[in-house]
Amino acid sequence: MSDKLGFEDLRNKYKDVLSKAFTTNNIDLLDSFTKNTNETDRKAAMDQAFRDKLLELLIEDPDTLENFVSFCIESCRRQMVTPTMPVVLLGDIFDALTLNKCEKLFSYVENGVNIWKEELFFVACKNNLLRMCNDLLRRLSRSQNTVFCGRILLFLAKFFPFSERSGLNIVSEFNLENVTEFGGDNSSTLKDALDEEMVIDNNDKNKLNIDYNLYCRFWSLQDFFRNPNNCYNKIQWKTFVVHSGSVLSAFSSYKLESIELQKSKLNLLKSVTAVTTDVEMKDSETNEPHYFAKFLTNQKLLELQLSDSNFRRCVLVQFLILFQYLTSTVKFKMELQELKSDQTDWVKETTALVYKLLGETPPHGKQFAECVKHILKREEHWNSWKNDGCPEFQKPKPPVQAESSDDVKKSRKRRRPVGDIIKEYEGQSKSYMGNNELTKLWNLCPDNLAACRTKERDFMPSLESYLVGGGAGGAGGAGAGARGGGWGWRALRLLARRSPHFFVHTNNPIGRLPDYLTSMVERVTREVAANAAASANGEPSKTNNDDKPTKQQENTEEEITEEQMEADLIKEGDANDIEQVPDSTHAGEEDYDKATLTRSRVTMISSTQLDALSSKLTDWKKLAAKLGYKADEIQFFETENATDAARAKNMLQLWFDDDEDASVENLLYIMEGLKMTEACEALKNDK
């Protein structure tokens, strides 16, 4: 309770000081009085003081109210009140005043659009301004207060940026609630009354022959103007073509007179309209033409309406807007919403007829038609902008001030010719690449071959470390067969690159691969020991390049045929690639084809093996993860196949096709590690 009393006292004090400061136009008085108060309490009390003071000023003239709002704006800039307060005051004023006074005061809001767009007010006040304008629009009549409604909409268009989503019809929706009701009752009473009053003698060329069918067709067109998508329906399109032909034919057959001859008909139309709408029309006393913001569908008015140039122009422009939508590319149109070739041709012909009728409609028909064509051309640009997602408009950068010729000469540096730069670099035995980073990188080592021979780029191990030390295959003392086919394949490659014993002419037949590699390991071991002993005695190390196998070694090698060697390789090879020992006496395409055949026999899996294995792989997901498949790939196998056996088969088939290390032996090794005993037995028994 004490806090409430304290706030009331503070508000009353601020109100008294505000009255004195506003009367004397001395905002410094208000600023100095509020400095000693907490900012939060000060702003809350000051906001309420401004609203209380406004209640006393509502009886004053609009100029005083404008000055009070301006005083509040200055207070916002000095951080005395919240930034939303000026718009709150304007909303209170518009709620309390009549529409005539609101229309005069709204000029202050329009002229201050730059103030509302300031950073201090825009973010805080944009929702309040939009709410204030919508409240005004609800109070206004669209037919009686048309100009004021337009001013409000124009202000909102100036205030909000083009990319503001609340002001854009993003998905190109139509106002389907705008239904035009007319006397479409086909009862005999209505039809007879219309025919009696509106059907006239055909010999009178100054009047239009209007019957009940033309009346219904004319107002039925409003349903197509309201929802253009009806035209994409085959039956609706035929109806639209028939009704449009009747209306445009009536326009073509009945030419309008000049303005002087229409005055009598206009006065008659005004008097009938006044009786129909029960609205007192003050403009009838003046010579200014009257503007109708809404259609009147009374049956008795159609002849007078068709004789009115403004009414006729309004209908013809509606045709043009509809035709432009039907032939334009709109992002949110469906695939079926597209005109056929014959429909497009009809639209083009009818568009030309509508422009011709606009040019014949007085006053200044041709100028009006050109103006409409220009407006619709601009509408195409807006449509393209919406198709692109309504990107935000950026203000163009201010033009750079032109510098004097002397300043330009001083600021510009003469660029050296490229030929001179290249010549300078060549003199230093360097390369110029046109880019600083590339030039620096390229000149780290100008000799490319020397750069490739640097130690940092030599990733191949030494022969001694790989064969004697065990390399990737296992312990140095292990036999070549125990190390595996992968180790043997790499050992052969390394021997071909680093050993003088590899390409040796011999008449001895090729032995088994494990025996050959074992003998090579022993030979390299002896050479390493001999070199170490020579280094210890101070003697230079020697390598007998012409060293040949001893007689004992030759006798230990089995003399077997190539077919026997191929069978041994298939029997003892493992999961990795196994390659035959190259020999000068057996070089050629035939040996290469046999080696390829041997590898394929070892690594591939037969269809029967694949079927037997797939049926036993109940936990195929665990095996797939071990083989390196990711979660999304496992999910793909699961969704593409109905049963676990089919999923396992699909997974294994892809693994054997894509993975270089895929083989039956490697697969057995992996499944044994995963303790898939049944699957391993199925694969072994099916060999």
C-alpha positions as CSV (number, residue, x, y, z in Angstrom):
1,M,0.0,0.0,0.0
2,S,2.8,2.4,0.8
3,D,4.5,1.6,-2.6
4,K,1.2,2.5,-4.3
5,L,0.9,5.8,-2.4
6,G,4.5,6.6,-3.2
7,F,4.0,6.0,-6.9
8,E,0.8,8.2,-6.9
9,D,2.7,11.0,-5.2
10,L,5.5,10.8,-7.7
11,R,3.1,10.8,-10.6
12,N,1.3,13.9,-9.3
13,K,4.6,15.7,-8.9
14,Y,5.7,14.8,-12.4
15,K,2.3,15.9,-13.7
16,D,2.6,19.3,-12.2
17,V,6.2,19.7,-13.4
18,L,5.1,18.4,-16.9
19,S,2.3,21.0,-17.0
20,K,4.8,23.9,-16.3
21,A,7.4,22.5,-18.7
22,F,4.9,22.1,-21.5
23,T,3.3,25.5,-21.0
24,T,6.7,27.2,-21.0
25,N,8.1,24.8,-23.6
26,N,11.1,24.2,-21.3
27,I,12.0,20.5,-21.4
28,D,15.2,21.2,-19.4
29,L,13.0,21.9,-16.4
30,L,11.4,18.4,-16.7
31,D,14.8,16.8,-17.3
32,S,16.5,18.4,-14.2
33,F,13.5,17.5,-12.0
34,T,13.7,13.8,-12.8
35,K,17.4,13.1,-12.6
36,N,17.4,12.2,-8.9
37,T,14.9,9.4,-9.3
38,N,15.5,5.8,-10.2
39,E,15.2,5.3,-13.9
40,T,12.6,2.5,-13.8
41,D,10.4,4.4,-11.4
42,R,10.9,7.6,-13.2
43,K,9.8,6.3,-16.6
44,A,6.8,4.5,-15.2
45,A,5.6,7.6,-13.4
46,M,6.4,9.9,-16.3
47,D,4.5,7.7,-18.7
48,Q,1.4,7.9,-16.6
49,A,1.9,11.7,-16.1
50,F,1.9,12.2,-19.9
51,R,-1.4,10.2,-20.3
52,D,-3.1,12.1,-17.4
53,K,-2.0,15.4,-18.9
54,L,-3.4,14.3,-22.3
55,L,-6.9,13.9,-20.8
56,E,-6.9,17.6,-20.0
57,L,-5.7,18.6,-23.4
58,L,-8.2,16.6,-25.5
59,I,-10.6,19.6,-25.6
60,E,-7.8,21.8,-27.1
61,D,-7.3,22.3,-30.8
62,P,-5.3,19.8,-32.9
63,D,-2.2,22.0,-33.0
64,T,-1.9,21.8,-29.2
65,L,-2.1,18.0,-29.3
66,E,0.6,17.9,-32.0
67,N,2.9,20.0,-29.9
68,F,2.3,17.8,-26.9
69,V,3.2,14.6,-28.8
70,S,6.3,16.4,-30.1
71,F,7.2,17.3,-26.5
72,C,6.8,13.6,-25.6
73,I,9.1,12.6,-28.5
74,E,11.9,14.9,-27.2
75,S,11.4,13.5,-23.8
76,C,12.0,10.0,-25.2
77,R,15.2,11.1,-26.8
78,R,16.4,12.3,-23.4
79,Q,15.5,8.9,-21.8
80,M,12.8,10.3,-19.6
81,V,9.9,8.2,-20.9
82,T,9.6,4.9,-22.7
83,P,10.0,5.0,-26.6
84,T,6.4,3.7,-27.1
85,M,4.8,6.6,-25.3
86,P,4.3,9.0,-28.3
87,V,2.4,6.3,-30.3
88,V,0.4,5.5,-27.2
89,L,-0.6,9.1,-26.9
90,L,-1.6,9.2,-30.6
91,G,-3.7,6.1,-30.1
92,D,-5.5,7.7,-27.2
93,I,-6.1,10.9,-29.2
94,F,-7.6,9.0,-32.2
95,D,-9.8,7.0,-29.9
96,A,-11.3,10.1,-28.3
97,L,-11.7,12.4,-31.4
98,T,-14.3,12.3,-34.2
99,L,-13.3,11.0,-37.7
100,N,-13.1,14.4,-39.2
101,K,-10.6,15.6,-36.5
102,C,-8.7,12.3,-36.8
103,E,-8.3,12.8,-40.5
104,K,-6.7,16.3,-39.9
105,L,-4.5,15.0,-37.1
106,F,-3.3,12.1,-39.2
107,S,-1.3,14.5,-41.3
108,Y,1.0,14.9,-38.3
109,V,1.6,11.1,-38.3
110,E,2.3,11.1,-42.1
111,N,4.7,14.0,-41.9
112,G,6.6,12.3,-39.1
113,V,7.3,9.0,-40.9
114,N,11.0,9.7,-40.7
115,I,10.7,10.1,-36.9
116,W,9.0,6.7,-36.5
117,K,11.6,5.1,-38.6
118,E,14.4,6.1,-36.3
119,E,16.2,3.3,-34.5
120,L,14.9,4.6,-31.1
121,F,11.3,4.3,-32.2
122,F,11.0,1.8,-35.0
123,V,11.5,-1.5,-33.1
124,A,9.5,-0.3,-30.0
125,C,6.7,1.4,-31.9
126,K,6.1,-0.5,-35.1
127,N,3.5,-2.9,-33.5
128,N,1.7,0.0,-31.8
129,L,1.6,2.1,-35.0
130,L,0.2,-0.9,-36.9
131,R,-2.5,-1.5,-34.2
132,M,-3.4,2.2,-34.2
133,C,-3.8,2.3,-38.0
134,N,-5.9,-0.9,-37.9
135,D,-8.2,0.5,-35.3
136,L,-8.7,3.6,-37.5
137,L,-9.5,1.4,-40.5
138,R,-12.1,-0.5,-38.5
139,R,-13.9,2.8,-37.8
140,L,-13.8,4.0,-41.4
141,S,-16.2,3.1,-44.2
142,R,-14.5,1.8,-47.3
143,S,-17.2,3.5,-49.5
144,Q,-17.5,6.8,-47.7
145,N,-14.0,7.3,-46.3
146,T,-12.1,6.0,-49.2
147,V,-9.4,8.7,-49.3
148,F,-8.6,8.5,-45.6
149,C,-8.3,4.7,-45.9
150,G,-5.9,5.1,-48.7
151,R,-3.8,7.6,-46.8
152,I,-3.5,5.1,-43.9
153,L,-2.4,2.3,-46.2
154,L,0.1,4.6,-47.9
155,F,1.6,5.6,-44.6
156,L,2.0,1.9,-43.6
157,A,3.7,1.3,-47.0
158,K,6.2,4.1,-46.3
159,F,6.8,3.1,-42.7
160,F,7.4,-0.6,-43.1
161,P,10.2,-1.9,-45.4
162,F,9.1,-3.8,-48.6
163,S,10.3,-7.0,-47.1
164,E,8.1,-6.8,-44.0
165,R,6.2,-10.1,-44.1
166,S,3.0,-8.8,-42.5
167,G,2.3,-6.5,-45.4
168,L,3.0,-9.1,-48.2
169,N,0.6,-11.6,-49.8
170,I,3.4,-14.2,-49.9
171,V,1.4,-17.2,-51.2
172,S,-0.8,-15.2,-53.6
173,E,-4.1,-15.8,-51.8
174,F,-7.3,-14.2,-53.1
175,N,-10.0,-12.5,-51.0
176,L,-12.7,-15.1,-51.5
177,E,-14.9,-13.4,-49.0
178,N,-15.5,-10.5,-51.4
179,V,-18.7,-11.9,-52.8
180,T,-20.9,-9.7,-55.2
181,E,-24.5,-10.5,-54.6
182,F,-27.0,-9.6,-57.3
183,G,-30.6,-10.4,-58.3
184,G,-29.8,-13.7,-60.0
185,D,-33.2,-15.1,-59.2
186,N,-34.7,-16.6,-62.3
187,S,-38.2,-16.2,-61.0
188,S,-40.9,-15.0,-63.5
189,T,-41.6,-11.8,-61.4
190,L,-38.0,-10.6,-61.5
191,K,-37.4,-11.6,-65.1
192,D,-40.7,-10.0,-66.4
193,A,-40.0,-6.8,-64.4
194,L,-36.5,-6.5,-65.8
195,D,-37.6,-7.2,-69.4
196,E,-40.4,-4.7,-69.2
197,E,-38.3,-1.8,-67.9
198,M,-35.0,-2.4,-69.7
199,V,-35.8,-3.9,-73.1
200,I,-36.3,-1.0,-75.5
201,D,-36.7,-0.5,-79.2
202,N,-33.8,-1.8,-81.3
203,N,-34.1,1.2,-83.7
204,D,-33.0,3.6,-81.0
205,K,-29.2,3.5,-81.3
206,N,-28.6,5.8,-78.4
207,K,-29.8,3.2,-75.9
208,L,-28.4,-0.2,-75.0
209,N,-30.6,-3.3,-75.4
210,I,-30.3,-5.0,-72.0
211,D,-32.2,-8.2,-71.2
212,Y,-32.2,-10.5,-68.1
213,N,-29.5,-12.8,-69.5
214,L,-27.0,-10.0,-70.1
215,Y,-27.7,-8.7,-66.5
216,C,-26.9,-12.1,-65.0
217,R,-23.8,-12.7,-67.2
218,F,-22.4,-9.3,-66.4
219,W,-22.5,-9.7,-62.7
220,S,-21.5,-13.4,-62.8
221,L,-18.1,-12.3,-64.2
222,Q,-17.3,-10.9,-60.7
223,D,-17.0,-14.4,-59.4
224,F,-14.1,-15.0,-61.9
225,F,-12.5,-11.6,-61.1
226,R,-12.7,-12.6,-57.4
227,N,-11.1,-16.0,-57.9
228,P,-9.1,-16.3,-61.2
229,N,-8.3,-20.0,-60.5
230,N,-11.9,-20.8,-61.6
231,C,-10.7,-20.2,-65.1
232,Y,-8.5,-23.3,-65.0
233,N,-11.6,-25.5,-64.7
234,K,-12.7,-26.7,-68.1
235,I,-16.4,-26.1,-67.6
236,Q,-15.9,-22.8,-65.8
237,W,-13.6,-21.6,-68.6
238,K,-16.4,-22.1,-71.2
239,T,-18.8,-20.2,-69.0
240,F,-16.2,-17.4,-68.6
241,V,-15.7,-17.2,-72.4
242,V,-19.4,-17.0,-73.1
243,H,-20.1,-14.3,-70.5
244,S,-17.1,-12.3,-71.5
245,G,-18.1,-12.4,-75.1
246,S,-21.6,-11.1,-74.3
247,V,-20.3,-8.2,-72.1
248,L,-17.6,-7.1,-74.5
249,S,-20.0,-7.3,-77.4
250,A,-22.4,-5.0,-75.5
251,F,-19.5,-2.6,-74.9
252,S,-18.5,-2.7,-78.6
253,S,-22.0,-2.1,-79.9
254,Y,-22.8,0.8,-77.6
255,K,-20.3,3.6,-77.9
256,L,-20.2,6.3,-75.1
257,E,-20.8,9.9,-75.9
258,S,-18.7,12.8,-74.7
259,I,-18.9,14.1,-71.2
260,E,-21.3,16.9,-72.1
261,L,-23.9,14.4,-73.3
262,Q,-23.5,12.2,-70.3
263,K,-24.3,14.8,-67.7
264,S,-28.0,14.2,-67.8
265,K,-27.5,10.4,-67.3
266,L,-25.0,11.0,-64.5
267,N,-27.5,13.2,-62.6
268,L,-30.1,10.5,-63.1
269,L,-27.7,7.8,-61.8
270,K,-26.9,9.9,-58.8
271,S,-30.5,10.4,-57.8
272,V,-31.3,6.7,-58.2
273,T,-28.2,5.7,-56.2
274,A,-29.1,8.1,-53.4
275,V,-32.5,6.5,-53.1
276,T,-31.1,3.0,-53.3
277,T,-28.4,3.5,-50.6
278,D,-30.3,6.0,-48.5
279,V,-27.2,8.2,-48.4
280,E,-27.4,12.0,-48.9
281,M,-25.1,12.9,-51.7
282,K,-23.7,16.4,-51.3
283,D,-21.7,16.2,-54.6
284,S,-24.9,16.5,-56.6
285,E,-24.9,20.2,-56.1
286,T,-21.4,20.5,-57.7
287,N,-20.1,19.8,-61.1
288,E,-17.4,17.3,-59.9
289,P,-17.9,13.7,-61.1
290,H,-18.9,11.3,-58.3
291,Y,-16.7,8.3,-57.5
292,F,-18.4,5.0,-56.5
293,A,-16.1,2.8,-54.4
294,K,-18.5,-0.1,-54.5
295,F,-20.7,-1.8,-57.1
296,L,-24.4,-1.4,-56.9
297,T,-26.2,-4.4,-58.4
298,N,-29.7,-3.1,-58.6
299,Q,-31.3,-4.3,-61.8
300,K,-32.6,-0.9,-62.8
301,L,-29.1,0.7,-62.7
302,L,-27.3,-1.6,-65.2
303,E,-28.2,0.6,-68.2
304,L,-27.0,3.7,-66.5
305,Q,-23.9,2.0,-65.2
306,L,-22.9,0.8,-68.7
307,S,-23.3,4.3,-69.9
308,D,-20.8,5.6,-67.3
309,S,-17.2,5.8,-68.5
310,N,-15.7,5.3,-65.1
311,F,-17.8,2.2,-64.5
312,R,-16.9,0.8,-67.9
313,R,-13.2,1.5,-67.3
314,C,-13.3,-0.3,-64.0
315,V,-14.8,-3.5,-65.6
316,L,-12.3,-3.4,-68.5
317,V,-9.3,-3.0,-66.2
318,Q,-10.6,-6.0,-64.2
319,F,-10.4,-8.1,-67.4
320,L,-6.8,-7.0,-68.0
321,I,-5.7,-7.8,-64.4
322,L,-7.3,-11.3,-64.7
323,F,-5.6,-11.9,-68.1
324,Q,-2.2,-11.0,-66.7
325,Y,-2.6,-13.4,-63.8
326,L,-3.6,-16.2,-66.2
327,T,-0.6,-15.8,-68.5
328,S,2.0,-14.9,-65.9
329,T,4.4,-17.3,-64.1
330,V,3.4,-17.4,-60.4
331,K,5.4,-19.4,-58.0
332,F,2.5,-20.8,-56.0
333,K,0.4,-21.9,-59.0
334,M,-0.2,-25.7,-59.3
335,E,1.1,-27.7,-62.2
336,L,-2.4,-28.1,-63.6
337,Q,-3.0,-24.3,-63.5
338,E,-1.8,-23.5,-66.9
339,L,-3.6,-22.4,-70.0
340,K,-3.6,-24.4,-73.2
341,S,-2.5,-23.0,-76.5
342,D,-6.1,-22.2,-77.8
343,Q,-6.9,-20.6,-74.4
344,T,-3.8,-18.4,-74.6
345,D,-4.7,-17.3,-78.1
346,W,-8.2,-16.3,-77.0
347,V,-6.7,-14.3,-74.1
348,K,-4.4,-12.4,-76.5
349,E,-7.2,-11.6,-78.8
350,T,-9.5,-10.5,-76.0
351,T,-6.7,-8.4,-74.4
352,A,-6.3,-6.5,-77.7
353,L,-10.1,-5.9,-77.8
354,V,-10.1,-4.6,-74.2
355,Y,-7.4,-2.1,-74.9
356,K,-9.3,-1.0,-78.0
357,L,-12.4,-0.4,-76.0
358,L,-10.4,1.5,-73.3
359,G,-9.0,3.7,-76.1
360,E,-12.6,4.5,-77.3
361,T,-13.9,5.3,-73.8
362,P,-13.9,9.1,-73.2
363,P,-12.4,11.2,-71.8
364,H,-8.7,10.8,-73.0
365,G,-9.2,7.1,-73.8
366,K,-5.9,6.5,-75.5
367,Q,-3.9,8.1,-72.7
368,F,-5.8,6.1,-70.1
369,A,-5.1,2.9,-72.0
370,E,-1.3,3.6,-72.1
371,C,-1.3,4.4,-68.4
372,V,-3.0,1.1,-67.6
373,K,-0.5,-0.8,-69.8
374,H,2.4,0.9,-68.0
375,I,1.0,0.0,-64.6
376,L,0.5,-3.7,-65.5
377,K,4.1,-3.7,-66.9
378,R,5.3,-2.6,-63.4
379,E,3.1,-5.3,-61.9
380,E,5.2,-7.9,-63.7
381,H,8.3,-6.8,-61.9
382,W,6.5,-7.1,-58.6
383,N,5.4,-10.6,-59.5
384,S,9.0,-11.6,-60.4
385,W,10.2,-10.1,-57.0
386,K,7.6,-12.3,-55.2
387,N,8.6,-15.4,-57.2
388,D,12.2,-14.8,-55.9
389,G,11.0,-14.9,-52.3
390,C,10.7,-11.2,-51.7
391,P,14.4,-10.4,-51.1
392,E,15.1,-7.3,-49.0
393,F,15.7,-4.1,-50.9
394,Q,19.1,-2.5,-50.2
395,K,19.7,1.2,-50.5
396,P,22.2,2.0,-53.3
397,K,25.6,3.1,-52.0
398,P,26.3,6.8,-52.3
399,P,28.3,7.7,-55.3
400,V,32.0,8.2,-54.8
401,Q,33.0,11.8,-55.1
402,A,34.9,12.5,-58.3
403,E,38.6,13.2,-57.7
404,S,40.5,15.7,-59.6
405,S,42.8,14.5,-62.4
406,D,45.9,15.4,-60.4
407,D,44.7,13.4,-57.4
408,V,43.9,10.4,-59.6
409,K,47.4,10.5,-61.1
410,K,49.0,10.7,-57.7
411,S,46.9,7.8,-56.2
412,R,47.4,5.5,-59.2
413,K,50.5,3.5,-59.3
414,R,51.8,2.3,-62.6
415,R,51.5,-1.5,-62.8
416,R,54.6,-3.2,-63.9
417,P,54.3,-5.4,-67.1
418,V,54.0,-9.1,-66.4
419,G,56.9,-9.8,-68.7
420,D,59.3,-7.7,-66.6
421,I,58.2,-9.5,-63.5
422,I,58.8,-12.9,-65.0
423,K,62.2,-11.8,-66.4
424,E,63.2,-10.6,-62.9
425,Y,62.2,-13.9,-61.3
426,E,64.0,-16.0,-64.0
427,G,67.2,-14.0,-63.2
428,Q,66.9,-15.4,-59.7
429,S,66.1,-18.9,-60.9
430,K,62.6,-18.7,-59.6
431,S,59.1,-19.0,-61.0
432,Y,56.4,-16.3,-61.0
433,M,52.9,-17.8,-60.7
434,G,50.8,-14.5,-60.7
435,N,49.8,-15.0,-57.0
436,N,51.9,-14.3,-54.0
437,E,51.0,-17.6,-52.2
438,L,51.5,-19.7,-55.2
439,T,54.8,-18.0,-56.1
440,K,56.0,-18.6,-52.5
441,L,55.0,-22.3,-52.6
442,W,56.4,-23.0,-56.0
443,N,59.8,-21.5,-55.1
444,L,60.4,-23.5,-51.9
445,C,62.2,-26.0,-54.2
446,P,62.4,-24.9,-57.8
447,D,63.7,-28.3,-59.0
448,N,60.6,-30.5,-59.0
449,L,62.5,-33.8,-59.3
450,A,64.8,-32.8,-56.4
451,A,61.7,-32.0,-54.3
452,C,60.2,-35.4,-55.0
453,R,63.5,-37.1,-53.9
454,T,63.6,-35.4,-50.5
455,K,63.6,-37.6,-47.4
456,E,60.3,-36.1,-46.2
457,R,58.6,-37.6,-49.3
458,D,60.2,-41.1,-49.0
459,F,57.6,-43.2,-47.2
460,M,58.9,-46.6,-48.2
461,P,60.6,-48.6,-45.4
462,S,64.1,-50.0,-45.8
463,L,64.5,-53.6,-46.9
464,E,66.3,-54.6,-43.8
465,S,63.7,-53.1,-41.4
466,Y,60.8,-54.7,-43.2
467,L,62.2,-58.2,-43.8
468,V,64.6,-58.7,-40.8
469,G,62.7,-56.5,-38.3
470,G,59.3,-58.1,-39.2
471,G,57.6,-55.0,-40.7
472,A,53.9,-55.2,-40.7
473,G,53.8,-59.0,-40.9
474,G,55.0,-60.1,-37.5
475,A,58.2,-61.0,-35.6
476,G,61.5,-61.1,-37.4
477,G,62.0,-64.8,-36.8
478,A,58.6,-65.9,-38.0
479,G,58.3,-67.8,-41.3
480,A,57.0,-66.1,-44.4
481,G,53.9,-68.4,-44.4
482,A,53.0,-67.4,-40.8
483,R,53.2,-63.7,-41.7
484,G,50.4,-63.8,-44.3
485,G,49.8,-63.0,-47.9
486,G,49.6,-59.3,-47.4
487,W,53.1,-59.2,-46.0
488,G,54.3,-61.4,-48.8
489,W,52.8,-59.1,-51.5
490,R,54.5,-56.0,-49.9
491,A,57.8,-57.9,-49.5
492,L,57.8,-58.7,-53.2
493,R,57.2,-55.1,-54.1
494,L,60.0,-54.0,-51.8
495,L,62.4,-56.6,-53.2
496,A,61.7,-55.4,-56.7
497,R,62.6,-51.8,-55.7
498,R,65.5,-52.3,-53.2
499,S,67.1,-55.8,-53.7
500,P,69.7,-56.9,-56.3
501,H,68.6,-60.5,-55.7
502,F,65.1,-60.1,-57.2
503,F,65.8,-59.9,-61.0
504,V,68.3,-62.8,-61.2
505,H,68.5,-65.0,-64.2
506,T,68.0,-68.7,-63.3
507,N,67.0,-71.9,-64.9
508,N,65.5,-73.3,-61.7
509,P,61.7,-73.6,-61.7
510,I,59.7,-71.3,-59.4
511,G,59.1,-72.7,-55.9
512,R,56.3,-71.9,-53.5
513,L,56.0,-68.3,-52.4
514,P,56.5,-68.9,-48.6
515,D,59.7,-70.8,-49.3
516,Y,61.0,-68.2,-51.7
517,L,60.4,-65.4,-49.2
518,T,62.0,-67.4,-46.4
519,S,65.1,-67.8,-48.4
520,M,65.2,-64.1,-49.2
521,V,64.8,-63.2,-45.5
522,E,67.7,-65.5,-44.6
523,R,69.9,-63.9,-47.3
524,V,69.1,-60.3,-46.2
525,T,69.7,-61.3,-42.6
526,R,73.2,-62.7,-43.5
527,E,74.0,-59.5,-45.4
528,V,73.0,-57.3,-42.5
529,A,75.1,-59.4,-40.1
530,A,78.1,-59.2,-42.5
531,N,77.8,-55.5,-42.9
532,A,77.6,-55.0,-39.1
533,A,80.7,-57.1,-38.6
534,A,82.6,-55.2,-41.3
535,S,81.6,-51.9,-39.7
536,A,82.9,-53.1,-36.4
537,N,86.3,-54.0,-37.9
538,G,86.5,-50.8,-39.8
539,E,86.0,-52.4,-43.2
540,P,83.6,-51.1,-45.8
541,S,80.3,-52.9,-46.1
542,K,79.8,-55.1,-49.1
543,T,76.8,-56.3,-50.9
544,N,77.2,-59.1,-53.4
545,N,74.9,-58.1,-56.2
546,D,75.7,-61.2,-58.1
547,D,75.2,-63.5,-55.2
548,K,73.3,-66.7,-56.3
549,P,71.6,-69.3,-54.3
550,T,74.0,-72.0,-53.0
551,K,73.8,-75.6,-54.1
552,Q,72.2,-76.6,-50.9
553,Q,69.5,-73.9,-51.2
554,E,68.9,-75.0,-54.8
555,N,68.4,-78.6,-53.7
556,T,66.0,-77.5,-51.0
557,E,63.7,-75.8,-53.5
558,E,61.1,-78.1,-54.8
559,E,60.9,-78.4,-58.6
560,I,57.2,-78.2,-59.2
561,T,55.1,-77.1,-62.1
562,E,53.2,-73.8,-62.4
563,E,49.9,-75.7,-61.9
564,Q,51.1,-77.1,-58.6
565,M,52.3,-73.6,-57.5
566,E,48.8,-72.2,-58.3
567,A,47.2,-74.9,-56.2
568,D,49.5,-74.2,-53.3
569,L,48.7,-70.5,-53.5
570,I,45.0,-71.1,-53.4
571,K,45.4,-73.5,-50.5
572,E,47.7,-71.4,-48.3
573,G,46.8,-67.8,-49.4
574,D,45.0,-65.5,-46.9
575,A,42.7,-62.5,-47.1
576,N,45.1,-60.2,-48.8
577,D,46.3,-60.1,-52.4
578,I,48.8,-62.9,-53.3
579,E,51.1,-62.4,-56.3
580,Q,53.3,-64.9,-58.0
581,V,57.1,-64.5,-57.9
582,P,58.2,-62.8,-61.1
583,D,60.7,-64.6,-63.2
584,S,62.5,-63.6,-66.4
585,T,61.7,-67.0,-68.0
586,H,58.0,-66.8,-67.4
587,A,57.2,-63.1,-68.0
588,G,54.3,-62.2,-70.3
589,E,50.6,-61.7,-70.6
590,E,49.9,-65.4,-69.9
591,D,51.5,-65.3,-66.5
592,Y,49.6,-62.1,-65.6
593,D,46.3,-63.6,-66.5
594,K,47.0,-66.7,-64.4
595,A,48.0,-64.5,-61.4
596,T,44.7,-62.5,-61.8
597,L,42.7,-65.7,-62.0
598,T,44.5,-67.0,-58.8
599,R,43.6,-63.9,-56.9
600,S,40.0,-63.9,-58.0
601,R,39.6,-67.5,-56.9
602,V,41.0,-66.8,-53.5
603,T,39.1,-63.6,-52.7
604,M,35.7,-64.1,-54.2
605,I,32.7,-65.9,-52.7
606,S,30.4,-68.2,-54.5
607,S,26.6,-67.8,-54.7
608,T,26.0,-71.0,-52.7
609,Q,28.4,-69.9,-50.0
610,L,26.7,-66.5,-49.9
611,D,23.2,-68.1,-49.5
612,A,24.4,-70.5,-46.8
613,L,26.1,-67.8,-44.9
614,S,23.2,-65.3,-45.1
615,S,20.8,-67.8,-43.7
616,K,22.9,-68.2,-40.5
617,L,23.7,-64.5,-39.9
618,T,21.1,-63.6,-37.4
619,D,23.1,-60.7,-35.9
620,W,24.1,-59.3,-39.3
621,K,24.1,-55.7,-38.0
622,K,27.0,-56.5,-35.6
623,L,29.0,-57.9,-38.6
624,A,28.1,-54.9,-40.8
625,A,29.4,-52.4,-38.1
626,K,32.6,-54.5,-37.9
627,L,33.0,-54.4,-41.7
628,G,32.9,-50.5,-41.5
629,Y,29.3,-49.7,-42.5
630,K,27.8,-46.7,-40.9
631,A,24.4,-46.4,-39.2
632,D,22.6,-44.9,-42.2
633,E,24.0,-47.6,-44.5
634,I,22.8,-50.3,-42.1
635,Q,19.4,-48.7,-42.1
636,F,19.4,-48.7,-45.9
637,F,20.0,-52.4,-45.9
638,E,17.2,-52.9,-43.4
639,T,14.6,-50.8,-45.4
640,E,15.5,-52.2,-48.8
641,N,15.1,-55.8,-47.9
642,A,12.3,-57.7,-46.2
643,T,14.2,-60.5,-44.3
644,D,17.4,-60.6,-42.3
645,A,18.8,-63.2,-44.7
646,A,18.2,-60.9,-47.7
647,R,19.7,-57.9,-45.7
648,A,22.8,-59.9,-44.8
649,K,23.2,-61.1,-48.4
650,N,22.9,-57.6,-49.8
651,M,25.5,-56.3,-47.3
652,L,28.0,-59.1,-47.9
653,Q,27.6,-58.8,-51.7
654,L,28.4,-55.1,-51.6
655,W,31.4,-55.7,-49.3
656,F,32.9,-58.3,-51.7
657,D,32.3,-56.0,-54.7
658,D,33.7,-52.8,-53.2
659,D,36.3,-53.6,-50.5
660,E,39.8,-54.4,-51.8
661,D,40.6,-56.6,-48.7
662,A,37.4,-58.7,-49.1
663,S,38.0,-62.4,-49.1
664,V,36.5,-65.6,-47.6
665,E,39.4,-66.1,-45.3
666,N,39.3,-62.5,-44.1
667,L,35.5,-62.8,-43.5
668,L,36.1,-66.0,-41.5
669,Y,38.7,-64.3,-39.4
670,I,36.3,-61.4,-38.6
671,M,33.4,-63.7,-37.7
672,E,35.5,-65.9,-35.5
673,G,36.5,-62.7,-33.6
674,L,32.8,-61.9,-33.2
675,K,32.1,-65.5,-32.0
676,M,29.6,-66.2,-34.9
677,T,30.2,-70.0,-34.7
678,E,27.2,-71.1,-36.7
679,A,28.0,-68.7,-39.6
680,C,31.6,-69.8,-39.7
681,E,30.6,-73.5,-39.8
682,A,28.2,-72.8,-42.6
683,L,30.9,-71.0,-44.6
684,K,33.5,-73.7,-44.0
685,N,31.2,-76.6,-44.8
686,D,30.1,-75.0,-48.1
687,K,33.6,-74.6,-49.4
